[in-house]
Amino acid sequence: MTLLDHLISVQLCPQVLTKMSGNAAQCIEQLQAEKTRITGLLFRLSDLPAGNPRRTAAVRYWQRTITRLLDVLRCYTDAPGVHALQPHYADAAQQLLQC
C-alpha cells in the first residue's frame, strides 16, 4: 500500500476521522506532500522517450490509483453522519486533482 493510499483509505475514513478530527489538517498536509512527491516522479518519467513501457506503465498506474482514491473519497462523502467531515474530503479531493 502506498502512503497516498494509506492516507485516504485509513486515516481519512469516516470512522477514524470522526475520532481524531484534530488530525484532519495534518493528514491533508501529508496528502499534499505525498502528491507533490508523486508529481515530481512523474515529471522525471516524462524525460523518458514517448512510448517507453516503463513510462507508460507508471503513468497508467498513478492514473488508476488517483481515480480509485477519488472514488473512495466520494463514497466517504455519501456515508451517513459525515456532514461535518465534508470540507476535509473536498480538500483531499482537490489535492488529488492538482498536478
DASULFEN-V597644 format. One record per residue. N is the residue number from 0. SS is DSSP state (hx for helix, st for strand, lp for the rest). D_LAST is the distance of its C-alpha to the last C-alpha in Angstrom with 2 decimals. Layout:
BEGIN
N,SS,D_LAST
N,SS,D_LAST
END
This chain:
BEGIN
0,lp,21.52
1,lp,18.28
2,hx,17.63
3,hx,14.70
4,hx,17.26
5,hx,19.93
6,hx,18.21
7,hx,17.74
8,hx,20.82
9,hx,23.19
10,hx,22.39
11,lp,21.02
12,lp,23.67
13,hx,26.02
14,hx,29.01
15,hx,27.53
16,hx,25.67
17,hx,28.86
18,hx,30.85
19,lp,28.48
20,hx,26.88
21,hx,26.97
22,hx,24.49
23,hx,21.75
24,hx,20.25
25,hx,20.42
26,hx,18.78
27,hx,15.79
28,hx,15.61
29,hx,15.89
30,hx,13.16
31,hx,10.76
32,hx,12.28
33,hx,12.08
34,hx,8.42
35,hx,8.06
36,hx,10.88
37,hx,9.67
38,hx,6.62
39,hx,9.61
40,hx,11.82
41,hx,10.04
42,hx,10.14
43,hx,13.75
44,hx,14.44
45,lp,13.65
46,lp,16.83
47,lp,18.85
48,lp,20.70
49,lp,19.56
50,lp,21.35
51,lp,21.47
52,hx,21.99
53,hx,20.19
54,hx,16.99
55,hx,17.40
56,hx,18.30
57,hx,15.41
58,hx,12.76
59,hx,14.99
60,hx,15.50
61,hx,11.96
62,hx,11.63
63,hx,14.96
64,hx,14.25
65,hx,11.34
66,hx,13.64
67,hx,16.59
68,hx,15.29
69,hx,14.43
70,hx,17.99
71,hx,19.36
72,hx,18.07
73,hx,19.61
74,hx,22.82
75,hx,22.91
76,hx,22.84
77,hx,25.69
78,lp,27.78
79,lp,30.89
80,lp,31.20
81,lp,27.59
82,hx,27.52
83,hx,27.19
84,hx,24.10
85,hx,22.16
86,hx,20.30
87,hx,19.07
88,hx,17.84
89,hx,16.13
90,hx,14.35
91,hx,13.40
92,hx,12.14
93,hx,10.05
94,hx,8.50
95,hx,7.97
96,hx,6.52
97,lp,3.77
98,lp,0.00
END
